[in-house]
Amino acid sequence: MNLHLEADEDPRTRQFIDEHNALSDVALRTPEFAEDRDAIKTLIERQDRLIVPMRRGKWLFDFRQSKDNPLGVWLRLPADRQPLPEADWEEVFDLDAFCLSEGKRWTWRGVVTCPWEPTRVLLTLSDGGSDLVRLLEFDAENKEIVTGGFDTPAARSHANWLSRDEICYFGSIDRFSATRSGWPRVGRRLKRGQRPEDAAILFAAADEDVYGFNLVIDPALSGTSADVGLIDIFVAAHEIGVASAYLISDDGRQRRIDLPKEADFQFNHDHCLWRAKTDERVPTGSLVLQRFDPNSETVPLGPERILFQPGEGQSISQMMLMREWCVFIVSDRLRPRLMVLDLTKPNAEQREIALPADMQTAHFRPLYADLHLGDDTLYIVGQGFLQPPTCYRLELSDRSKPPEPVFTAVAPSYFDATGMSSELLEAVSEDGTRVAYRLVLPRQWTRGALPVLIYGYGGFDVALSPNYSGVTGRWLEQGGAYVQAYIRGGGEFGPDWYRSAKRQGRDRAFADFVAIARDLVARGYTVPSRIACQGGSNGGLLTGVMLTRYPHDFGAIWCQVPVLDMTRFHLFSAGQAWMDEYGDPEVQVDRDFMLGYSPLHNVRPASEIAYPPIYIESSTNDDRVHPSHARRFAARLEEEGHKPLFHEFGLGGHGGDGDSQERAARAAMGYSFLRQTIMG
C-alpha cells in the first residue's frame, strides 16, 4: 500500500507532499486562518506571562520566546529579585542569533546542570524539533559557550555530570550504541575533547531494551559525610514503564536493587520512593518509601512503608524525593491533593497541604535546578481550563512553622472567560465502565447545535489534565466547546486503568472515546455532525480509528503525527519500543487483533460509506512516528474515493515544535479546518 511513501528521498514522495500541501494551503489558509495565526503568535510571544524560574548559583533563569526572539532566549535575574516579567532580566543565550551564526535550525530542550558548579550546563538543542539532540557546554555565569567544551553530535542522547570535567554520555551515535528502538543504551565516561566513540564504556542496556540512563548522587552536597563517595545508579528500561536499577560500585560491579520491574522509582542519598504498577508486592498504585543504604552489600533497601494506597478514583499524579522531604500529589477523582513527609523525622506521618478549591490540576517543581542544590523549596502551580496558572511557593526547609503555600504570582488572562463554564461528566462505555471527561462550554451556545472539539490520547500510561491555554481559549471565544477525555489506556486513574487498554484491550480505549461523543449527544448538547475529535501520535491512532470505525459519530477528524499502520510501525526503529503497548506484528495472534482496528487496513470505499472530513497533519523530520503513516493513510483514503486534507510541515518533529510563527500556523490550520466543518 504505497510503500514508496516510506522513502523520504523518493521523488514520488516529495511530489505527493508538495501537491497535497498546496491543496491544503488553498483550502485552509483563509483570511480567518491568518487572523488565528497572528493572534496565537501574539499569545505565544506575550511577555507578561507567569514566570516559574529555576535557580542556579546566585541567579534565577527563564526561557521565553518573543517577537524579537521567535526561537527563544535564555535569561537570568539575580536570585534576590522578584521574578516578575517587568524585572531587569539579562540575556544569557540568544538561540535565534546562535542558529543564524551556525546556519542551522535548533530548538530549545532545556539544560543539564552540573551539581558541583551550577552555572556550568549542557545546552540541550534539538535538530529542527526532532529527537536528535546536541549537547553543548555553556558557562551561564560568563554567558558564553565553553571553548573546547563538550559538544556532542546530534543524536538521540542524554547525559549526566560525573564531575566538573566528565559527563556520562548516552548517545545513539551508531548501531552498537543504540537499542533496536534507536534509543541510547551505552553509557560512556566522556571527557572534554574526546570523541564519544572513544570514551570508556561504563554500563550498557541490552539491545532488546528500550534505553538506558544513569543517576549520580553526591551525598556530600546533601550535607552528608563527604567520605561516603558518589552514588551511581544505572537503569535499564526493558519496556516503556518497565525497568531494572543497578548500584554501581567503584570497581564497576553492578548490583541489582530489589525493586519490582513494573514500578516508577526515585532515589535520593538515603531513601527510595516507588509507585507499584502491579500487585506483585503491594496493591497496584500504592506509593512505597524505603530507606536506602548504598554501602550495604546485602540489603541496600530497608523495610517497605506504604505511604498511599489508592481507593476508587485515586492515583498518584506526581511524586518526588527531595533532600529532606518526600512530596507527592494524589489525584482524587481528578482533584489534586498535595502531601508532604519530613524524611528527617523517624516514622513521621505525611500531612496534607491545603490547595485552593478551584484548582482543577496542580503540579510542583523545585526552585533549584538540581536535587543537590540549595534547599527544599517548591513552586506549586495550579490551573484549570478557565483558571490561569497561579504559582505558590512552599518553603519546606523552614521547620519553624507548618508548611503552607504562599502566593507568588498569577498568569494574566489570555482570553475572557466570563460566562464560560467547566464541568466534570461521565459517559458509560460499551462494557459498562464509567469514563470521565471534562466539558468546557463557551459563553453562548445553542442547545443541540454546540460545536465540540474532543481531545484524547489513551495510551502509554499518559495522564491528561486540565491546562489553561490561550489557544484553547480562542476556540472557546469563537463559540466552540472543548472536551478532554480520560479514557482507558491513559494514566489518570492508576496502572490498572492504563493496563486494561494495552494490546488486546486497545478496543476499550476506542469504545470509551466514542461513548463520550455519544454521551454529549444524549445529554442534548450537540449532534454528531457538530463533533470533531483531535489527537496526536497514539492519539492520532485514536482519531484514525474514529474515522474508520465510528464515522457516523463525528463531523470532523483532526489527526496529528499519527500511528496508522499497525503492521509496519515496528519497521521504523522507534516503533520497536511500542510492541509491549500494541503487540508484535510478526506474531500472528497479535497481528490479527491489530488488523482489526488498524486504520490503514480498515478504509472502506466511498461507494459504501461517507467518512467525515479529515485533516491529517505530520512533520517531515518526525523521527518518532515516521510521517509515512500519515502519507499512506491519505493516499489510501484517496484510492477509495475519499477526499482527505493532508499537510506535512518541513520541521517541528513529533511535537510540532518551532518558532512562534510556525507553532501558531499549525494550530491555526487545524482551527481553519474545524471552522469549515463542525462550525460551518
C-alpha positions in Angstrom: 0.0 0.0 0.0 2.0 2.9 -1.3 5.2 1.8 0.3 7.2 4.2 -1.8 5.9 6.9 0.6 8.1 5.4 3.3 11.1 6.6 1.4 11.7 10.3 2.1 14.1 10.7 -0.8 11.8 9.1 -3.4 10.8 11.9 -5.9 7.3 10.5 -5.8 7.2 11.2 -2.0 8.2 14.8 -2.5 5.7 15.2 -5.3 2.9 13.7 -3.0 3.8 16.1 -0.2 4.1 19.2 -2.4 0.8 18.5 -4.2 -1.1 17.8 -1.0 0.4 20.8 0.8 -0.7 23.0 -2.0 -4.2 21.7 -1.8 -4.5 22.1 2.0 -3.0 25.6 1.8 -5.7 26.6 -0.7 -8.4 25.1 1.5 -7.2 26.2 4.9 -5.1 29.3 4.6 -8.1 31.6 4.6 -8.3 35.2 5.9 -9.7 33.7 9.1 -6.6 31.4 9.3 -4.4 34.4 9.1 -6.3 36.1 11.9 -6.0 33.0 14.1 -2.3 32.6 13.3 -1.4 36.2 14.1 -3.5 36.1 17.3 -1.9 32.8 18.5 1.6 34.0 17.6 0.9 37.1 19.8 -0.2 34.9 22.6 3.0 32.8 22.4 5.1 35.9 22.4 3.4 37.7 25.3 6.0 38.8 27.8 3.7 39.3 30.8 3.1 35.6 31.4 3.7 33.7 34.6 7.4 33.0 35.3 8.3 30.0 37.3 12.1 30.4 37.4 14.8 27.9 38.2 17.8 28.8 40.4 21.4 28.1 39.6 24.0 29.7 41.9 23.1 33.3 42.5 20.8 33.5 39.5 17.2 32.7 38.5 16.8 31.5 35.0 13.9 31.6 32.5 13.5 30.8 28.8 11.0 32.5 26.6 10.0 33.2 23.0 9.2 36.8 21.9 8.6 38.8 18.8 12.3 39.6 18.6 13.3 36.1 19.6 10.8 33.7 17.9 13.1 30.7 18.6 13.8 31.9 22.2 16.2 33.5 24.5 17.6 32.2 27.9 17.5 34.9 30.6 18.7 35.4 34.1 17.9 37.6 37.1 19.7 38.0 40.5 18.2 35.5 42.9 17.3 38.2 45.4 14.9 39.9 42.9 11.3 39.1 42.3 10.9 37.1 39.1 8.4 39.4 37.5 8.0 39.9 33.8 9.0 43.6 34.1 12.1 42.8 36.1 15.5 43.6 34.6 16.2 40.2 33.0 19.6 39.8 31.4 20.2 37.9 28.2 22.3 34.8 28.7 21.9 32.8 25.4 20.1 34.0 22.2 19.0 30.9 20.4 18.0 32.9 17.3 21.4 34.5 17.0 23.1 31.2 17.6 21.1 29.5 14.8 21.9 32.4 12.5 25.6 32.1 13.2 25.5 28.3 12.5 23.2 28.4 9.5 21.1 25.7 11.1 17.8 25.4 13.0 18.0 24.3 16.6 15.2 24.2 19.1 15.4 24.5 22.9 15.2 21.4 25.1 16.5 22.8 28.3 19.8 22.4 30.1 21.7 19.8 32.2 23.0 21.4 35.3 26.4 20.5 36.8 25.7 19.9 40.6 29.3 20.9 41.6 29.2 24.2 39.5 25.5 25.0 38.9 26.1 27.7 36.3 28.0 25.2 34.2 25.5 23.5 32.0 24.9 21.4 28.9 22.6 23.2 26.5 20.2 20.6 25.1 19.4 21.6 21.5 17.1 19.6 19.2 17.8 19.4 15.5 14.8 21.1 14.0 12.4 19.8 16.7 13.4 16.2 16.1 14.5 13.6 18.7 18.1 14.2 17.7 19.8 16.3 20.4 23.1 18.1 20.6 24.7 18.7 24.0 26.8 21.9 24.1 28.7 23.1 27.2 27.9 26.6 28.3 29.1 28.9 31.1 25.9 30.6 32.4 28.0 32.8 34.7 30.1 34.3 32.0 27.4 33.9 29.4 29.5 32.1 26.8 29.9 28.7 25.1 32.9 27.0 26.7 35.9 26.9 24.3 37.0 23.3 23.9 34.0 22.2 26.0 31.6 19.3 25.5 29.9 19.4 22.1 28.2 16.1 21.1 26.9 15.2 17.7 23.1 15.4 17.1 21.8 12.0 18.1 19.1 10.5 20.4 21.1 11.3 23.5 21.2 12.4 27.1 23.8 12.9 29.8 24.6 13.5 33.4 27.6 15.2 35.0 30.0 12.8 36.7 32.3 15.6 37.9 33.2 19.1 36.9 35.2 17.7 34.0 33.4 14.5 32.9 29.9 13.5 31.8 28.2 10.2 31.5 27.1 10.3 27.9 24.3 8.1 26.4 24.1 8.7 22.6 22.8 6.6 19.7 25.9 7.5 17.6 26.0 4.2 15.9 24.1 0.8 15.9 26.3 -0.6 18.7 25.4 2.4 21.0 21.6 2.1 20.3 18.9 -0.4 21.2 16.8 -1.9 18.5 14.4 1.0 19.1 17.1 3.5 18.2 17.4 5.0 21.7 20.8 5.1 23.5 21.8 2.0 25.5 25.5 2.6 26.3 26.7 5.0 29.0 30.2 6.3 28.4 32.6 8.3 30.6 33.2 11.3 28.3 36.0 13.9 28.8 36.2 17.2 27.1 37.7 17.0 23.6 37.1 13.2 23.5 35.1 11.7 20.7 32.1 9.8 22.2 33.0 6.6 20.4 36.5 6.7 22.1 35.1 7.2 25.6 35.2 4.3 28.1 32.0 2.3 28.5 30.6 2.4 32.0 27.4 0.3 31.5 25.0 -0.8 28.8 21.4 -1.9 28.5 20.6 -4.8 26.3 19.8 -4.4 22.6 16.2 -5.5 23.1 15.7 -3.0 25.9 14.3 0.4 25.1 17.0 2.6 26.5 19.5 3.1 29.4 20.2 6.0 31.7 22.0 6.7 35.0 21.6 8.7 38.2 24.5 10.3 40.1 24.0 11.5 43.7 26.7 13.2 45.8 25.8 12.8 49.4 28.3 15.5 50.4 26.3 18.1 48.5 23.3 17.0 50.6 25.0 17.7 53.9 26.1 14.0 54.4 29.6 12.9 55.3 32.0 13.7 52.4 33.7 10.3 52.6 30.7 8.4 51.5 31.5 8.9 47.8 29.3 9.2 44.8 26.2 7.1 44.5 26.0 5.8 40.9 22.8 4.1 39.7 22.3 2.6 36.2 18.8 2.0 34.9 17.9 -0.3 32.0 14.4 0.3 30.7 13.2 -3.0 29.3 9.9 -1.7 28.0 8.2 1.7 28.4 7.5 1.8 32.1 9.4 -1.5 32.9 12.9 -1.1 34.3 15.7 -2.5 36.5 18.0 -0.4 38.6 21.6 -1.3 39.5 24.0 0.1 42.0 27.4 0.6 40.5 30.5 0.0 42.7 33.7 1.9 42.4 35.2 -1.1 40.6 32.3 -1.1 38.1 30.5 -4.0 39.7 26.7 -3.9 39.3 24.2 -5.0 41.9 20.5 -5.0 41.1 18.4 -3.1 43.5 15.5 -5.2 44.7 12.6 -3.2 43.2 9.7 -4.5 41.1 10.4 -4.1 37.4 7.0 -2.6 36.9 7.3 0.4 39.1 8.2 4.1 38.9 11.1 4.9 41.3 13.3 7.7 42.6 16.3 7.9 44.8 18.0 10.5 47.0 21.1 9.9 49.2 19.2 7.9 51.8 15.7 7.0 50.6 13.9 5.3 47.7 10.4 6.1 46.6 8.4 3.9 44.2 4.9 3.5 42.8 3.7 0.0 42.2 2.2 -0.8 38.8 1.2 -4.3 39.7 0.2 -6.1 42.9 3.4 -8.1 42.9 4.4 -6.8 46.4 1.8 -4.2 47.4 -1.6 -3.2 46.0 -1.4 -1.7 42.5 -0.9 2.0 42.5 0.5 2.1 46.0 3.3 4.6 46.9 6.1 3.0 48.9 9.0 4.6 50.8 12.2 2.7 51.8 15.4 3.6 53.5 18.3 3.4 51.1 21.9 2.5 52.1 24.0 2.2 49.0 27.0 1.0 51.1 25.2 -2.1 52.3 26.5 -5.2 50.5 23.4 -7.2 51.4 20.3 -5.1 51.8 20.5 -1.6 50.4 16.8 -1.1 50.8 15.1 -1.1 54.2 11.5 -2.2 55.1 8.7 -1.1 52.9 6.4 1.6 54.2 3.2 2.2 52.2 2.6 6.0 52.2 -0.5 5.8 50.0 -2.9 3.0 48.8 -5.4 4.2 46.2 -9.1 4.0 46.7 -11.6 4.1 43.9 -10.9 7.0 41.5 -7.5 7.8 43.1 -4.0 7.7 41.8 -0.5 9.3 42.2 -0.1 12.0 39.6 3.3 13.3 40.8 6.0 12.3 43.3 9.4 13.5 44.3 12.2 12.8 46.7 13.9 16.0 47.7 16.9 16.3 50.1 14.9 16.0 53.3 11.3 15.7 52.1 9.0 13.4 50.2 6.3 15.2 48.2 3.5 13.7 46.2 0.2 14.7 44.6 -2.8 12.4 44.8 -5.4 12.7 42.1 -8.6 12.1 44.0 -11.4 11.8 41.4 -9.3 14.1 39.2 -8.9 16.7 42.0 -5.3 17.3 43.3 -4.3 16.8 46.9 -0.7 17.7 47.9 1.0 15.5 50.5 4.4 16.0 52.2 6.5 13.9 54.5 9.6 15.0 56.6 12.3 12.4 56.0 14.5 13.7 58.8 12.0 12.5 61.5 11.7 8.8 62.0 8.2 7.5 61.3 6.9 11.0 60.6 3.4 11.0 59.2 2.6 12.6 55.9 0.5 15.7 56.1 -1.8 17.2 53.5 -1.1 20.8 52.4 -4.4 22.5 51.6 -4.8 23.7 48.0 -7.3 26.3 46.7 -10.6 24.6 46.0 -10.8 25.9 42.4 -7.6 24.1 41.3 -8.6 21.6 38.6 -5.0 20.4 38.5 -1.7 21.0 40.2 2.0 20.2 39.8 5.1 21.2 41.7 8.7 22.0 40.7 11.8 22.5 42.9 13.2 26.0 42.9 16.7 24.7 42.5 17.9 23.1 39.2 19.4 20.1 40.8 18.4 17.8 43.7 21.8 18.5 45.4 21.5 22.3 45.3 20.0 24.7 47.8 17.1 23.9 50.0 13.8 22.0 49.6 11.8 25.0 48.3 9.0 24.1 45.9 6.9 26.0 43.4 3.3 24.8 43.2 1.4 25.7 40.0 -2.4 25.2 39.9 -4.7 25.9 37.0 -7.8 24.9 35.1 -9.2 25.3 31.7 -10.7 28.7 32.7 -8.3 29.5 35.6 -5.0 31.0 34.6 -2.0 29.3 36.3 -1.3 30.5 39.8 2.1 30.0 41.5 2.7 29.3 45.2 6.0 29.0 47.0 6.3 26.2 49.6 9.3 26.6 52.0 9.7 23.1 53.3 13.1 23.7 54.8 11.8 26.3 57.2 10.7 24.0 60.0 9.9 26.9 62.4 6.3 26.9 61.1 3.9 24.5 59.4 4.5 24.3 55.6 1.9 26.5 53.8 1.8 27.6 50.2 2.4 31.3 49.8 1.0 33.1 46.8 3.7 34.5 44.5 2.1 35.3 41.1 -0.8 34.6 38.8 -0.7 34.5 35.0 -2.6 37.1 33.0 -5.9 36.1 31.4 -5.3 35.1 27.8 -9.0 35.2 27.0 -12.2 36.5 28.5 -13.8 33.5 30.4 -16.8 35.5 31.6 -19.9 33.4 31.2 -17.9 30.2 30.3 -18.1 27.1 32.5 -16.4 23.8 33.0 -17.8 20.6 34.4 -16.7 17.0 35.0 -19.1 14.5 33.5 -19.2 10.7 32.9 -20.1 8.6 30.0 -20.8 4.8 30.1 -18.7 2.7 27.8 -20.0 -0.3 26.0 -18.8 -2.7 28.8 -20.4 -0.6 31.5 -17.3 1.2 32.6 -17.8 4.8 33.6 -15.5 7.2 31.7 -14.9 10.7 33.0 -14.5 13.7 30.7 -14.3 17.4 31.3 -16.5 19.7 29.2 -15.7 23.4 28.8 -18.6 25.5 27.5 -18.3 28.8 25.6 -20.1 31.9 26.7 -23.1 31.5 24.3 -24.3 28.4 22.6 -27.4 26.8 21.2 -28.6 23.6 22.7 -28.4 20.7 20.3 -26.1 22.5 17.9 -22.9 23.1 20.0 -19.6 22.7 18.1 -17.5 20.4 20.2 -13.8 19.5 19.9 -12.9 16.3 21.8 -9.2 15.7 22.6 -8.0 12.3 23.6 -4.8 10.2 23.9 -5.5 6.9 25.8 -2.1 5.1 25.8 1.3 4.6 27.4 0.1 5.5 30.9 -0.1 9.2 29.9 -2.4 11.1 32.2 -4.2 14.2 30.7 -5.1 17.0 33.0 -6.7 20.5 32.5 -4.4 23.2 31.4 -5.0 26.9 30.8 -4.3 27.7 27.1 -4.8 30.8 25.1 -5.1 28.6 22.0 -8.0 26.7 23.5 -9.4 30.0 24.8 -9.5 31.3 21.2 -11.6 28.2 20.2 -13.9 28.9 23.2 -14.2 32.6 22.3 -15.3 31.6 18.8 -18.2 29.6 20.2 -16.7 26.1 20.3 -16.8 23.8 23.3 -13.8 21.8 24.4 -13.7 18.3 25.9 -10.7 16.4 27.5 -11.3 12.7 27.5 -10.0 10.5 30.3 -10.2 7.1 28.5 -8.6 3.8 29.4 -5.0 3.4 28.3 -4.2 6.7 30.0 -2.8 7.1 33.5 -5.5 9.3 35.0 -6.8 6.5 37.3 -3.7 4.5 38.0 -1.9 1.5 36.5 -5.0 -0.8 36.1 -6.8 1.9 34.1 -3.8 2.0 31.8 -3.2 -1.7 31.6 -6.8 -2.5 30.7 -6.3 -1.0 27.2 -2.9 -2.4 26.3 -2.5 -4.9 23.5 -5.8 -6.9 23.1 -7.5 -4.4 25.3 -6.9 -1.5 22.9 -10.6 -1.6 21.7 -11.6 -0.4 25.2 -9.9 3.0 24.6 -11.7 3.4 21.3 -15.1 2.4 22.9 -14.5 4.9 25.8 -13.8 7.7 23.4 -16.9 7.2 21.2 -19.0 6.8 24.3 -18.1 10.3 25.3 -19.2 11.6 21.9 -22.5 9.8 22.2 -23.0 11.0 25.7 -22.7 14.6 24.6 -25.5 13.9 22.1 -27.6 12.0 24.6 -27.3 15.0 27.0 -28.6 17.3 24.3 -25.6 19.4 23.9 -24.9 18.7 20.3 -25.3 16.3 17.3 -22.7 14.1 15.6 -22.2 16.5 12.7 -21.0 19.1 15.2 -18.4 16.9 17.0 -14.8 16.9 16.0 -12.0 14.8 17.5 -8.3 15.7 17.8 -5.3 13.6 18.8 -1.6 13.2 18.1 0.8 10.3 18.0 -1.1 7.5 19.8 -4.0 10.0 19.8 -3.6 10.1 16.0 -4.2 6.3 16.0 -7.3 7.0 18.2 -8.7 9.6 15.7 -7.9 7.4 12.8 -10.0 4.6 14.3 -12.8 7.1 15.0 -12.8 7.8 11.2 -12.8 4.1 10.1 -14.9 2.5 12.8 -17.3 5.3 14.1 -17.7 7.6 11.1 -21.3 8.4 11.9 -20.5 9.8 15.4 -18.2 12.6 14.2 -18.4 15.6 11.9 -14.7 16.1 11.5 -11.4 14.4 12.4 -8.1 16.2 13.2 -5.4 13.5 13.0 -1.9 14.6 14.1 1.5 12.9 13.7 -0.4 9.6 13.8 0.4 5.9 14.1 -1.9 4.3 11.5 -0.3 1.1 10.0 -0.3 -1.4 12.8 1.5 -4.0 10.7 4.6 -1.9 9.9 5.1 0.5 12.8 7.9 -1.7 14.2 9.9 -1.5 11.0 11.0 2.0 11.9 13.4 1.9 14.8 11.4 3.9 17.4 8.4 1.7 16.8 10.2 -1.3 18.3 9.6 0.4 21.7 5.8 0.2 21.2 5.4 -3.6 20.8 4.7 -4.1 24.5 1.9 -1.5 24.2 0.3 -2.6 20.9 1.6 -6.1 20.2 4.2 -7.7 17.8 3.1 -7.6 14.1 5.4 -10.6 13.5 3.3 -12.7 15.9 0.1 -13.9 14.1 -2.2 -13.6 17.1 -1.0 -10.0 17.7 -1.2 -9.1 14.1 -4.8 -10.4 13.8 -6.2 -8.2 16.6 -4.2 -5.2 15.4 -5.5 -5.6 11.9 -9.0 -5.5 13.4 -8.5 -1.8 14.2 -5.5 -0.7 12.1 -6.9 2.5 10.3 -4.9 1.9 7.1 -6.4 -1.6 6.7 -10.0 -0.6 7.6 -10.6 2.1 5.0 -13.8 1.3 3.1 -14.8 2.6 -0.4 -16.7 5.9 -0.7 -19.3 4.0 -2.6 -20.1 2.1 0.7 -19.6 4.8 3.3 -19.2 8.6 3.6 -16.5 9.5 6.0 -16.5 12.8 7.8 -13.9 15.3 6.6 -10.4 14.6 7.9 -7.3 16.7 8.2 -4.1 14.7 8.6 -1.0 16.6 9.8 2.6 15.4 10.1 6.2 16.6 10.1 8.9 15.6 7.6 11.5 15.3 10.3 9.4 13.4 12.8 11.8 10.6 13.8 9.5 9.1 16.4 6.4 8.3 14.3 7.5 8.2 10.7 5.4 10.6 8.5 4.7 7.7 6.1 1.9 6.7 8.4 0.1 9.9 7.6 1.1 10.0 3.9 0.0 6.4 3.2 -3.3 6.9 5.1 -4.1 9.9 3.0 -3.2 8.1 -0.2 -5.3 5.1 0.8 -8.3 7.2 1.5 -8.0 8.8 -1.9 -7.7 5.4 -3.6 -11.1 4.5 -2.1 -12.7 7.7 -3.3 -12.4 9.9 -0.2 -11.0 13.5 -0.1 -8.8 13.9 2.9 -6.8 17.1 3.6 -3.1 16.4 4.3 -0.3 18.7 5.3 3.3 17.8 6.0 5.3 20.5 7.8 9.0 20.5 7.0 10.2 21.0 10.6 8.8 20.6 14.1 9.5 16.9 14.7 7.0 14.8 16.6 6.0 17.6 19.0 5.3 20.2 16.4 8.0 22.4 17.8 9.4 25.5 16.1 9.4 29.3 16.3 6.4 31.2 17.4 5.2 31.7 13.8 5.4 28.0 12.9 3.7 26.9 16.1 0.9 29.4 15.6 0.4 28.4 12.0 0.0 24.7 12.8 -2.8 25.4 15.4 -4.5 27.9 13.0 -4.5 25.4 10.2 -6.4 23.0 12.4 -8.8 25.7 13.6 -9.5 26.7 10.0 -10.4 23.1 9.2 -12.8 22.9 12.2 -14.4 26.2 11.3 -15.2 24.9 7.8 -16.6 21.6 9.1 -18.3 21.5 12.5 -18.8 25.3 12.7 -19.8 25.7 9.0 
